[in-house]
Amino acid sequence: MSAASLPPSFKIIKPATAPRRALEPGRGHSIRLIDGGIGVESLDVHMNVLAPNGPRGRMHRHSRSDNVYVVKSGEGLLTIEGEEHVIAADDVAFIPAGVRHSLSNVSDRELVIYEIYAPAGAAFDFIADE
């Protein structure tokens, strides 16, 4: 079996040392935890750290991927199909595939969430409203 075809192996990932990428300008950053970078294509888990009073998230949907937000700290404004919901520490939000949504940090503290997508990899898409 070649290295490219080996299944992913057990891992413990420390967010403090995981790869980071910038989100849209002024919005914050994302910490990559479980994704194609470690050989996993069926699931994506990352931590988003949204800047206080940063730019609003874009309304979008994912045609095949369910989405879960687990709020670690802070408070955010989650818009689902035009309806606004406040989410805060310890809340878990399930967003089924196809549902239009956006997340914004309108508070004066960082909003830290774990975000989970399944399926991920080639099945994941981001369809923004025009």
N, CA, C and O atoms as CSV, one atom per row, in Angstrom:
chain,resi,resn,atom,element,x,y,z
A,1,MET,N,N,0.856,-1.168,0.000
A,1,MET,CA,C,0.000,0.000,0.000
A,1,MET,C,C,0.906,1.236,0.000
A,1,MET,O,O,1.815,1.338,0.824
A,2,SER,N,N,0.664,2.160,-0.910
A,2,SER,CA,C,1.495,3.366,-0.987
A,2,SER,C,C,1.106,4.337,0.122
A,2,SER,O,O,0.018,4.253,0.692
A,3,ALA,N,N,2.030,5.269,0.416
A,3,ALA,CA,C,1.765,6.261,1.460
A,3,ALA,C,C,0.530,7.086,1.129
A,3,ALA,O,O,-0.207,7.487,2.030
A,4,ALA,N,N,0.298,7.344,-0.162
A,4,ALA,CA,C,-0.858,8.154,-0.567
A,4,ALA,C,C,-2.180,7.443,-0.295
A,4,ALA,O,O,-3.203,8.107,-0.124
A,5,SER,N,N,-2.185,6.116,-0.251
A,5,SER,CA,C,-3.432,5.387,-0.057
A,5,SER,C,C,-3.617,4.881,1.374
A,5,SER,O,O,-4.601,4.201,1.666
A,6,LEU,N,N,-2.692,5.203,2.259
A,6,LEU,CA,C,-2.838,4.778,3.648
A,6,LEU,C,C,-3.963,5.550,4.322
A,6,LEU,O,O,-4.133,6.742,4.065
A,7,PRO,N,N,-4.734,4.885,5.182
A,7,PRO,CA,C,-5.789,5.604,5.906
A,7,PRO,C,C,-5.159,6.568,6.907
A,7,PRO,O,O,-4.018,6.377,7.329
A,8,PRO,N,N,-5.915,7.613,7.287
A,8,PRO,CA,C,-5.371,8.522,8.305
A,8,PRO,C,C,-5.132,7.757,9.600
A,8,PRO,O,O,-5.806,6.766,9.879
A,9,SER,N,N,-4.177,8.221,10.381
A,9,SER,CA,C,-3.891,7.558,11.649
A,9,SER,C,C,-4.348,8.439,12.803
A,9,SER,O,O,-4.598,9.633,12.641
A,10,PHE,N,N,-4.448,7.823,13.958
A,10,PHE,CA,C,-4.847,8.525,15.171
A,10,PHE,C,C,-3.974,9.747,15.375
A,10,PHE,O,O,-2.762,9.699,15.162
A,11,LYS,N,N,-4.597,10.847,15.790
A,11,LYS,CA,C,-3.845,12.077,16.051
A,11,LYS,C,C,-4.483,12.821,17.220
A,11,LYS,O,O,-5.695,12.767,17.430
A,12,ILE,N,N,-3.646,13.505,17.963
A,12,ILE,CA,C,-4.097,14.503,18.929
A,12,ILE,C,C,-3.562,15.820,18.391
A,12,ILE,O,O,-2.360,15.971,18.173
A,13,ILE,N,N,-4.457,16.764,18.181
A,13,ILE,CA,C,-4.084,18.024,17.556
A,13,ILE,C,C,-4.201,19.135,18.592
A,13,ILE,O,O,-5.231,19.279,19.252
A,14,LYS,N,N,-3.159,19.899,18.724
A,14,LYS,CA,C,-3.135,21.033,19.652
A,14,LYS,C,C,-3.432,22.298,18.845
A,14,LYS,O,O,-2.633,22.665,17.984
A,15,PRO,N,N,-4.553,22.972,19.095
A,15,PRO,CA,C,-4.875,24.188,18.341
A,15,PRO,C,C,-3.754,25.235,18.361
A,15,PRO,O,O,-3.569,25.956,17.381
A,16,ALA,N,N,-3.011,25.325,19.457
A,16,ALA,CA,C,-1.955,26.341,19.553
A,16,ALA,C,C,-0.859,26.139,18.512
A,16,ALA,O,O,-0.171,27.091,18.146
A,17,THR,N,N,-0.690,24.901,18.030
A,17,THR,CA,C,0.382,24.633,17.061
A,17,THR,C,C,-0.150,24.209,15.694
A,17,THR,O,O,0.636,23.896,14.800
A,18,ALA,N,N,-1.455,24.192,15.519
A,18,ALA,CA,C,-2.058,23.783,14.242
A,18,ALA,C,C,-1.904,24.903,13.200
A,18,ALA,O,O,-1.752,26.071,13.559
A,19,PRO,N,N,-1.944,24.541,11.921
A,19,PRO,CA,C,-1.835,25.563,10.864
A,19,PRO,C,C,-2.979,26.570,10.951
A,19,PRO,O,O,-4.106,26.229,11.308
A,20,ARG,N,N,-2.659,27.816,10.615
A,20,ARG,CA,C,-3.640,28.901,10.626
A,20,ARG,C,C,-3.733,29.509,9.247
A,20,ARG,O,O,-2.783,29.478,8.465
A,21,ARG,N,N,-4.898,30.063,8.964
A,21,ARG,CA,C,-5.049,30.838,7.731
A,21,ARG,C,C,-5.948,32.024,8.031
A,21,ARG,O,O,-6.866,31.938,8.847
A,22,ALA,N,N,-5.670,33.127,7.360
A,22,ALA,CA,C,-6.465,34.331,7.549
A,22,ALA,C,C,-7.825,34.136,6.896
A,22,ALA,O,O,-7.941,33.507,5.844
A,23,LEU,N,N,-8.847,34.683,7.536
A,23,LEU,CA,C,-10.172,34.742,6.933
A,23,LEU,C,C,-10.226,36.013,6.096
A,23,LEU,O,O,-9.207,36.682,5.924
A,24,GLU,N,N,-11.383,36.350,5.583
A,24,GLU,CA,C,-11.518,37.585,4.808
A,24,GLU,C,C,-10.930,38.743,5.607
A,24,GLU,O,O,-10.979,38.718,6.836
A,25,PRO,N,N,-10.378,39.752,4.945
A,25,PRO,CA,C,-9.692,40.843,5.652
A,25,PRO,C,C,-10.507,41.428,6.808
A,25,PRO,O,O,-11.664,41.820,6.653
A,26,GLY,N,N,-9.850,41.468,7.977
A,26,GLY,CA,C,-10.467,42.046,9.160
A,26,GLY,C,C,-11.388,41.126,9.925
A,26,GLY,O,O,-11.885,41.491,10.990
A,27,ARG,N,N,-11.628,39.919,9.392
A,27,ARG,CA,C,-12.604,39.014,9.998
A,27,ARG,C,C,-12.012,38.133,11.088
A,27,ARG,O,O,-12.726,37.745,12.013
A,28,GLY,N,N,-10.733,37.809,11.004
A,28,GLY,CA,C,-10.109,36.935,11.988
A,28,GLY,C,C,-9.279,35.866,11.313
A,28,GLY,O,O,-8.737,36.076,10.228
A,29,HIS,N,N,-9.180,34.691,11.977
A,29,HIS,CA,C,-8.402,33.596,11.406
A,29,HIS,C,C,-9.036,32.249,11.718
A,29,HIS,O,O,-9.891,32.121,12.594
A,30,SER,N,N,-8.588,31.256,10.970
A,30,SER,CA,C,-9.077,29.889,11.117
A,30,SER,C,C,-7.899,28.992,11.467
A,30,SER,O,O,-6.816,29.119,10.896
A,31,ILE,N,N,-8.123,28.090,12.406
A,31,ILE,CA,C,-7.103,27.135,12.817
A,31,ILE,C,C,-7.528,25.768,12.293
A,31,ILE,O,O,-8.564,25.239,12.696
A,32,ARG,N,N,-6.737,25.206,11.406
A,32,ARG,CA,C,-7.051,23.940,10.743
A,32,ARG,C,C,-6.758,22.781,11.698
A,32,ARG,O,O,-5.631,22.644,12.175
A,33,LEU,N,N,-7.752,21.956,11.979
A,33,LEU,CA,C,-7.572,20.854,12.920
A,33,LEU,C,C,-7.624,19.499,12.228
A,33,LEU,O,O,-6.657,18.740,12.283
A,34,ILE,N,N,-8.736,19.190,11.580
A,34,ILE,CA,C,-8.897,17.903,10.900
A,34,ILE,C,C,-9.413,18.183,9.503
A,34,ILE,O,O,-10.511,18.713,9.337
A,35,ASP,N,N,-8.618,17.827,8.487
A,35,ASP,CA,C,-9.012,18.065,7.100
A,35,ASP,C,C,-8.075,17.303,6.174
A,35,ASP,O,O,-7.328,16.431,6.616
A,36,GLY,N,N,-8.118,17.629,4.913
A,36,GLY,CA,C,-7.268,16.958,3.933
A,36,GLY,C,C,-5.788,17.076,4.233
A,36,GLY,O,O,-5.000,16.240,3.789
A,37,GLY,N,N,-5.396,18.093,4.975
A,37,GLY,CA,C,-3.990,18.271,5.333
A,37,GLY,C,C,-3.431,17.133,6.166
A,37,GLY,O,O,-2.219,16.919,6.184
A,38,ILE,N,N,-4.297,16.396,6.858
A,38,ILE,CA,C,-3.834,15.231,7.620
A,38,ILE,C,C,-4.389,13.939,7.025
A,38,ILE,O,O,-4.339,12.883,7.654
A,39,GLY,N,N,-4.917,14.036,5.810
A,39,GLY,CA,C,-5.379,12.844,5.105
A,39,GLY,C,C,-6.835,12.490,5.304
A,39,GLY,O,O,-7.243,11.380,4.960
A,40,VAL,N,N,-7.640,13.398,5.849
A,40,VAL,CA,C,-9.054,13.122,6.084
A,40,VAL,C,C,-9.876,13.882,5.041
A,40,VAL,O,O,-9.758,15.102,4.924
A,41,GLU,N,N,-10.702,13.167,4.291
A,41,GLU,CA,C,-11.526,13.800,3.259
A,41,GLU,C,C,-13.010,13.818,3.615
A,41,GLU,O,O,-13.774,14.563,3.001
A,42,SER,N,N,-13.432,13.022,4.585
A,42,SER,CA,C,-14.857,12.900,4.895
A,42,SER,C,C,-15.346,13.926,5.912
A,42,SER,O,O,-16.552,14.112,6.076
A,43,LEU,N,N,-14.424,14.586,6.589
A,43,LEU,CA,C,-14.771,15.451,7.710
A,43,LEU,C,C,-13.811,16.634,7.737
A,43,LEU,O,O,-12.631,16.492,7.419
A,44,ASP,N,N,-14.324,17.803,8.118
A,44,ASP,CA,C,-13.476,18.983,8.303
A,44,ASP,C,C,-13.830,19.585,9.654
A,44,ASP,O,O,-14.997,19.856,9.937
A,45,VAL,N,N,-12.816,19.791,10.484
A,45,VAL,CA,C,-13.001,20.446,11.783
A,45,VAL,C,C,-11.952,21.543,11.878
A,45,VAL,O,O,-10.759,21.297,11.705
A,46,HIS,N,N,-12.409,22.742,12.151
A,46,HIS,CA,C,-11.480,23.849,12.346
A,46,HIS,C,C,-12.040,24.788,13.403
A,46,HIS,O,O,-13.225,24.735,13.733
A,47,MET,N,N,-11.181,25.640,13.926
A,47,MET,CA,C,-11.595,26.628,14.911
A,47,MET,C,C,-11.491,27.993,14.242
A,47,MET,O,O,-10.436,28.361,13.725
A,48,ASN,N,N,-12.582,28.733,14.254
A,48,ASN,CA,C,-12.573,30.093,13.742
A,48,ASN,C,C,-12.535,31.062,14.910
A,48,ASN,O,O,-13.276,30.913,15.883
A,49,VAL,N,N,-11.667,32.052,14.803
A,49,VAL,CA,C,-11.569,33.118,15.796
A,49,VAL,C,C,-11.952,34.398,15.064
A,49,VAL,O,O,-11.171,34.940,14.283
A,50,LEU,N,N,-13.179,34.874,15.329
A,50,LEU,CA,C,-13.689,36.058,14.647
A,50,LEU,C,C,-13.397,37.306,15.475
A,50,LEU,O,O,-13.660,37.352,16.676
A,51,ALA,N,N,-12.849,38.308,14.806
A,51,ALA,CA,C,-12.451,39.554,15.455
A,51,ALA,C,C,-13.670,40.304,15.993
A,51,ALA,O,O,-14.750,40.253,15.403
A,52,PRO,N,N,-13.487,41.000,17.117
A,52,PRO,CA,C,-14.578,41.815,17.662
A,52,PRO,C,C,-15.068,42.849,16.640
A,52,PRO,O,O,-14.275,43.534,15.996
A,53,ASN,N,N,-16.373,42.939,16.514
A,53,ASN,CA,C,-16.998,43.906,15.602
A,53,ASN,C,C,-16.399,43.867,14.197
A,53,ASN,O,O,-16.297,44.895,13.528
A,54,GLY,N,N,-16.007,42.678,13.761
A,54,GLY,CA,C,-15.415,42.525,12.432
A,54,GLY,C,C,-16.466,42.576,11.331
A,54,GLY,O,O,-17.659,42.704,11.606
A,55,PRO,N,N,-16.016,42.474,10.086
A,55,PRO,CA,C,-16.959,42.479,8.968
A,55,PRO,C,C,-17.982,41.350,9.101
A,55,PRO,O,O,-17.674,40.278,9.623
A,56,ARG,N,N,-19.174,41.602,8.633
A,56,ARG,CA,C,-20.242,40.590,8.671
A,56,ARG,C,C,-19.888,39.426,7.752
A,56,ARG,O,O,-19.252,39.612,6.715
A,57,GLY,N,N,-20.309,38.226,8.144
A,57,GLY,CA,C,-20.115,37.056,7.302
A,57,GLY,C,C,-21.024,37.112,6.082
A,57,GLY,O,O,-22.108,37.694,6.131
A,58,ARG,N,N,-20.574,36.503,4.988
A,58,ARG,CA,C,-21.385,36.465,3.766
A,58,ARG,C,C,-22.461,35.385,3.879
A,58,ARG,O,O,-22.211,34.298,4.400
A,59,MET,N,N,-23.650,35.694,3.388
A,59,MET,CA,C,-24.731,34.705,3.342
A,59,MET,C,C,-24.330,33.664,2.296
A,59,MET,O,O,-23.938,34.010,1.182
A,60,HIS,N,N,-24.433,32.382,2.668
A,60,HIS,CA,C,-24.025,31.301,1.770
A,60,HIS,C,C,-24.717,30.003,2.175
A,60,HIS,O,O,-25.463,29.949,3.152
A,61,ARG,N,N,-24.448,28.971,1.400
A,61,ARG,CA,C,-24.954,27.634,1.728
A,61,ARG,C,C,-23.954,26.607,1.218
A,61,ARG,O,O,-23.044,26.922,0.451
A,62,HIS,N,N,-24.148,25.371,1.665
A,62,HIS,CA,C,-23.344,24.226,1.218
A,62,HIS,C,C,-24.334,23.198,0.685
A,62,HIS,O,O,-25.223,22.762,1.416
A,63,SER,N,N,-24.194,22.809,-0.567
A,63,SER,CA,C,-25.235,21.978,-1.190
A,63,SER,C,C,-25.319,20.566,-0.617
A,63,SER,O,O,-26.405,19.987,-0.566
A,64,ARG,N,N,-24.179,19.998,-0.180
A,64,ARG,CA,C,-24.203,18.613,0.305
A,64,ARG,C,C,-23.699,18.437,1.726
A,64,ARG,O,O,-23.884,17.372,2.315
A,65,SER,N,N,-23.072,19.450,2.284
A,65,SER,CA,C,-22.426,19.308,3.597
A,65,SER,C,C,-23.275,19.894,4.714
A,65,SER,O,O,-23.724,21.037,4.638
A,66,ASP,N,N,-23.487,19.087,5.757
A,66,ASP,CA,C,-24.075,19.599,6.988
A,66,ASP,C,C,-22.984,20.380,7.720
A,66,ASP,O,O,-21.796,20.121,7.530
A,67,ASN,N,N,-23.386,21.325,8.546
A,67,ASN,CA,C,-22.463,22.220,9.226
A,67,ASN,C,C,-22.861,22.291,10.704
A,67,ASN,O,O,-24.045,22.390,11.028
A,68,VAL,N,N,-21.877,22.240,11.585
A,68,VAL,CA,C,-22.116,22.363,13.019
A,68,VAL,C,C,-21.185,23.441,13.561
A,68,VAL,O,O,-19.991,23.446,13.260
A,69,TYR,N,N,-21.730,24.352,14.360
A,69,TYR,CA,C,-20.939,25.329,15.099
A,69,TYR,C,C,-21.011,24.954,16.570
A,69,TYR,O,O,-22.099,24.735,17.103
A,70,VAL,N,N,-19.867,24.880,17.228
A,70,VAL,CA,C,-19.804,24.699,18.674
A,70,VAL,C,C,-19.105,25.943,19.213
A,70,VAL,O,O,-17.924,26.161,18.944
A,71,VAL,N,N,-19.834,26.755,19.974
A,71,VAL,CA,C,-19.289,28.024,20.446
A,71,VAL,C,C,-18.448,27.777,21.693
A,71,VAL,O,O,-18.942,27.306,22.718
A,72,LYS,N,N,-17.169,28.108,21.577
A,72,LYS,CA,C,-16.247,27.954,22.701
A,72,LYS,C,C,-16.312,29.179,23.617
A,72,LYS,O,O,-16.379,29.046,24.839
A,73,SER,N,N,-16.291,30.378,23.013
A,73,SER,CA,C,-16.368,31.600,23.819
A,73,SER,C,C,-16.864,32.753,22.957
A,73,SER,O,O,-16.775,32.723,21.730
A,74,GLY,N,N,-17.384,33.758,23.628
A,74,GLY,CA,C,-17.894,34.935,22.928
A,74,GLY,C,C,-19.359,34.781,22.565
A,74,GLY,O,O,-20.059,33.887,23.041
A,75,GLU,N,N,-19.791,35.684,21.707
A,75,GLU,CA,C,-21.192,35.717,21.286
A,75,GLU,C,C,-21.238,36.161,19.833
A,75,GLU,O,O,-20.496,37.053,19.423
A,76,GLY,N,N,-22.116,35.530,19.056
A,76,GLY,CA,C,-22.222,35.879,17.648
A,76,GLY,C,C,-23.658,35.996,17.193
A,76,GLY,O,O,-24.595,35.630,17.904
A,77,LEU,N,N,-23.805,36.516,15.992
A,77,LEU,CA,C,-25.108,36.648,15.366
A,77,LEU,C,C,-25.144,35.681,14.189
A,77,LEU,O,O,-24.449,35.876,13.191
A,78,LEU,N,N,-25.958,34.642,14.314
A,78,LEU,CA,C,-26.107,33.617,13.282
A,78,LEU,C,C,-27.398,33.905,12.527
A,78,LEU,O,O,-28.481,33.922,13.112
A,79,THR,N,N,-27.273,34.130,11.229
A,79,THR,CA,C,-28.443,34.380,10.392
A,79,THR,C,C,-28.740,33.110,9.615
A,79,THR,O,O,-27.889,32.593,8.891
A,80,ILE,N,N,-29.975,32.609,9.776
A,80,ILE,CA,C,-30.432,31.394,9.115
A,80,ILE,C,C,-31.638,31.764,8.266
A,80,ILE,O,O,-32.684,32.151,8.788
A,81,GLU,N,N,-31.482,31.641,6.944
A,81,GLU,CA,C,-32.586,31.948,6.021
A,81,GLU,C,C,-33.260,33.285,6.368
A,81,GLU,O,O,-34.486,33.393,6.345
A,82,GLY,N,N,-32.442,34.308,6.691
A,82,GLY,CA,C,-32.965,35.643,6.964
A,82,GLY,C,C,-33.371,35.905,8.404
A,82,GLY,O,O,-33.674,37.045,8.754
A,83,GLU,N,N,-33.386,34.883,9.246
A,83,GLU,CA,C,-33.770,35.044,10.648
A,83,GLU,C,C,-32.521,35.057,11.530
A,83,GLU,O,O,-31.672,34.172,11.423
A,84,GLU,N,N,-32.413,36.062,12.400
A,84,GLU,CA,C,-31.221,36.212,13.238
A,84,GLU,C,C,-31.371,35.496,14.584
A,84,GLU,O,O,-32.431,35.515,15.209
A,85,HIS,N,N,-30.268,34.863,15.006
A,85,HIS,CA,C,-30.210,34.135,16.274
A,85,HIS,C,C,-28.902,34.489,16.968
A,85,HIS,O,O,-27.849,34.513,16.330
A,86,VAL,N,N,-28.957,34.762,18.257
A,86,VAL,CA,C,-27.746,34.988,19.034
A,86,VAL,C,C,-27.240,33.629,19.492
A,86,VAL,O,O,-27.998,32.822,20.032
A,87,ILE,N,N,-25.944,33.382,19.271
A,87,ILE,CA,C,-25.326,32.164,19.793
A,87,ILE,C,C,-24.190,32.578,20.724
A,87,ILE,O,O,-23.499,33.566,20.475
A,88,ALA,N,N,-24.007,31.814,21.797
A,88,ALA,CA,C,-23.020,32.166,22.818
A,88,ALA,C,C,-22.323,30.913,23.326
A,88,ALA,O,O,-22.678,29.796,22.949
A,89,ALA,N,N,-21.329,31.111,24.186
A,89,ALA,CA,C,-20.527,30.018,24.728
A,89,ALA,C,C,-21.388,28.820,25.113
A,89,ALA,O,O,-22.425,28.966,25.759
A,90,ASP,N,N,-20.944,27.649,24.709
A,90,ASP,CA,C,-21.551,26.339,24.977
A,90,ASP,C,C,-22.744,26.014,24.083
A,90,ASP,O,O,-23.292,24.917,24.179
A,91,ASP,N,N,-23.162,26.939,23.214
A,91,ASP,CA,C,-24.238,26.621,22.266
A,91,ASP,C,C,-23.686,25.752,21.140
A,91,ASP,O,O,-22.520,25.856,20.761
A,92,VAL,N,N,-24.555,24.899,20.620
A,92,VAL,CA,C,-24.232,24.079,19.450
A,92,VAL,C,C,-25.337,24.327,18.433
A,92,VAL,O,O,-26.521,24.154,18.722
A,93,ALA,N,N,-24.926,24.736,17.233
A,93,ALA,CA,C,-25.901,25.016,16.171
A,93,ALA,C,C,-25.688,24.011,15.042
A,93,ALA,O,O,-24.567,23.816,14.571
A,94,PHE,N,N,-26.782,23.376,14.617
A,94,PHE,CA,C,-26.745,22.447,13.481
A,94,PHE,C,C,-27.385,23.135,12.289
A,94,PHE,O,O,-28.517,23.613,12.372
A,95,ILE,N,N,-26.655,23.186,11.173
A,95,ILE,CA,C,-27.141,23.830,9.955
A,95,ILE,C,C,-27.144,22.766,8.856
A,95,ILE,O,O,-26.080,22.400,8.355
A,96,PRO,N,N,-28.310,22.269,8.477
A,96,PRO,CA,C,-28.370,21.215,7.456
A,96,PRO,C,C,-27.889,21.715,6.096
A,96,PRO,O,O,-27.945,22.910,5.805
A,97,ALA,N,N,-27.424,20.794,5.281
A,97,ALA,CA,C,-27.011,21.109,3.916
A,97,ALA,C,C,-28.135,21.862,3.210
A,97,ALA,O,O,-29.313,21.550,3.380
A,98,GLY,N,N,-27.744,22.865,2.410
A,98,GLY,CA,C,-28.703,23.627,1.619
A,98,GLY,C,C,-29.287,24.838,2.300
A,98,GLY,O,O,-29.902,25.670,1.633
A,99,VAL,N,N,-29.119,24.975,3.620
A,99,VAL,CA,C,-29.698,26.098,4.362
A,99,VAL,C,C,-28.774,27.311,4.258
A,99,VAL,O,O,-27.582,27.218,4.551
A,100,ARG,N,N,-29.332,28.450,3.840
A,100,ARG,CA,C,-28.573,29.697,3.727
A,100,ARG,C,C,-28.266,30.228,5.124
A,100,ARG,O,O,-29.142,30.279,5.987
A,101,HIS,N,N,-27.000,30.627,5.337
A,101,HIS,CA,C,-26.601,31.092,6.660
A,101,HIS,C,C,-25.389,32.014,6.587
A,101,HIS,O,O,-24.670,32.052,5.588
A,102,SER,N,N,-25.182,32.758,7.675
A,102,SER,CA,C,-23.964,33.546,7.855
A,102,SER,C,C,-23.738,33.718,9.351
A,102,SER,O,O,-24.669,33.632,10.152
A,103,LEU,N,N,-22.485,33.963,9.707
A,103,LEU,CA,C,-22.132,34.176,11.109
A,103,LEU,C,C,-21.322,35.457,11.210
A,103,LEU,O,O,-20.389,35.675,10.437
A,104,SER,N,N,-21.683,36.301,12.165
A,104,SER,CA,C,-20.994,37.571,12.372
A,104,SER,C,C,-20.704,37.761,13.852
A,104,SER,O,O,-21.475,37.335,14.713
A,105,ASN,N,N,-19.577,38.410,14.131
A,105,ASN,CA,C,-19.266,38.802,15.492
A,105,ASN,C,C,-19.571,40.282,15.615
A,105,ASN,O,O,-18.830,41.120,15.100
A,106,VAL,N,N,-20.653,40.601,16.292
A,106,VAL,CA,C,-21.056,42.001,16.467
A,106,VAL,C,C,-20.786,42.459,17.905
A,106,VAL,O,O,-21.302,43.489,18.341
A,107,SER,N,N,-19.980,41.693,18.631
A,107,SER,CA,C,-19.676,42.025,20.026
A,107,SER,C,C,-18.283,42.662,20.114
A,107,SER,O,O,-17.583,42.799,19.111
A,108,ASP,N,N,-17.903,43.045,21.325
A,108,ASP,CA,C,-16.592,43.655,21.527
A,108,ASP,C,C,-15.562,42.655,22.049
A,108,ASP,O,O,-14.502,43.051,22.534
A,109,ARG,N,N,-15.873,41.347,21.949
A,109,ARG,CA,C,-14.946,40.266,22.334
A,109,ARG,C,C,-14.776,39.318,21.159
A,109,ARG,O,O,-15.638,39.253,20.282
A,110,GLU,N,N,-13.666,38.577,21.136
A,110,GLU,CA,C,-13.498,37.552,20.106
A,110,GLU,C,C,-14.618,36.528,20.211
A,110,GLU,O,O,-15.085,36.210,21.305
A,111,LEU,N,N,-15.041,36.019,19.067
A,111,LEU,CA,C,-15.968,34.895,19.002
A,111,LEU,C,C,-15.153,33.697,18.535
A,111,LEU,O,O,-14.575,33.721,17.449
A,112,VAL,N,N,-15.106,32.651,19.353
A,112,VAL,CA,C,-14.320,31.460,19.033
A,112,VAL,C,C,-15.287,30.290,18.891
A,112,VAL,O,O,-16.013,29.943,19.822
A,113,ILE,N,N,-15.276,29.686,17.694
A,113,ILE,CA,C,-16.164,28.545,17.446
A,113,ILE,C,C,-15.383,27.400,16.818
A,113,ILE,O,O,-14.447,27.618,16.048
A,114,TYR,N,N,-15.776,26.189,17.155
A,114,TYR,CA,C,-15.354,25.022,16.391
A,114,TYR,C,C,-16.383,24.868,15.290
A,114,TYR,O,O,-17.586,24.951,15.536
A,115,GLU,N,N,-15.908,24.643,14.077
A,115,GLU,CA,C,-16.807,24.463,12.933
A,115,GLU,C,C,-16.526,23.092,12.333
A,115,GLU,O,O,-15.375,22.719,12.109
A,116,ILE,N,N,-17.599,22.350,12.077
A,116,ILE,CA,C,-17.496,20.976,11.576
A,116,ILE,C,C,-18.330,20.866,10.312
A,116,ILE,O,O,-19.479,21.305,10.273
A,117,TYR,N,N,-17.735,20.270,9.268
A,117,TYR,CA,C,-18.442,19.988,8.020
A,117,TYR,C,C,-18.362,18.504,7.726
A,117,TYR,O,O,-17.318,17.880,7.919
A,118,ALA,N,N,-19.466,17.940,7.258
A,118,ALA,CA,C,-19.458,16.559,6.774
A,118,ALA,C,C,-20.589,16.411,5.762
A,118,ALA,O,O,-21.702,16.853,6.046
A,119,PRO,N,N,-20.360,15.822,4.617
A,119,PRO,CA,C,-19.044,15.412,4.134
A,119,PRO,C,C,-18.193,16.622,3.773
A,119,PRO,O,O,-18.695,17.731,3.590
A,120,ALA,N,N,-16.895,16.375,3.677
A,120,ALA,CA,C,-15.941,17.441,3.362
A,120,ALA,C,C,-15.192,17.060,2.089
A,120,ALA,O,O,-15.732,16.351,1.240
A,121,GLY,N,N,-13.972,17.518,1.956
A,121,GLY,CA,C,-13.176,17.192,0.778
A,121,GLY,C,C,-13.866,17.633,-0.499
A,121,GLY,O,O,-14.352,18.761,-0.591
A,122,ALA,N,N,-13.910,16.757,-1.472
A,122,ALA,CA,C,-14.502,17.074,-2.773
A,122,ALA,C,C,-16.002,17.346,-2.687
A,122,ALA,O,O,-16.553,18.006,-3.568
A,123,ALA,N,N,-16.673,16.854,-1.650
A,123,ALA,CA,C,-18.125,17.060,-1.504
A,123,ALA,C,C,-18.467,18.449,-0.971
A,123,ALA,O,O,-19.621,18.872,-1.046
A,124,PHE,N,N,-17.471,19.166,-0.432
A,124,PHE,CA,C,-17.726,20.468,0.183
A,124,PHE,C,C,-17.745,21.572,-0.866
A,124,PHE,O,O,-16.885,21.623,-1.746
A,125,ASP,N,N,-18.730,22.450,-0.764
A,125,ASP,CA,C,-18.772,23.643,-1.613
A,125,ASP,C,C,-19.232,24.829,-0.774
A,125,ASP,O,O,-19.804,24.659,0.303
A,126,PHE,N,N,-18.976,26.026,-1.277
A,126,PHE,CA,C,-19.363,27.275,-0.633
A,126,PHE,C,C,-20.070,28.084,-1.714
A,126,PHE,O,O,-19.435,28.599,-2.634
A,127,ILE,N,N,-21.388,28.191,-1.592
A,127,ILE,CA,C,-22.181,28.889,-2.602
A,127,ILE,C,C,-22.678,30.182,-1.971
A,127,ILE,O,O,-23.614,30.179,-1.171
A,128,ALA,N,N,-22.027,31.302,-2.349
A,128,ALA,CA,C,-22.363,32.596,-1.778
A,128,ALA,C,C,-23.554,33.200,-2.511
A,128,ALA,O,O,-23.719,33.015,-3.717
A,129,ASP,N,N,-24.389,33.933,-1.751
A,129,ASP,CA,C,-25.463,34.711,-2.374
A,129,ASP,C,C,-24.820,35.823,-3.185
A,129,ASP,O,O,-23.779,36.358,-2.805
A,130,GLU,N,N,-25.425,36.156,-4.267
A,130,GLU,CA,C,-24.888,37.241,-5.113
A,130,GLU,C,C,-25.234,38.579,-4.559
A,130,GLU,O,O,-24.865,39.601,-5.138
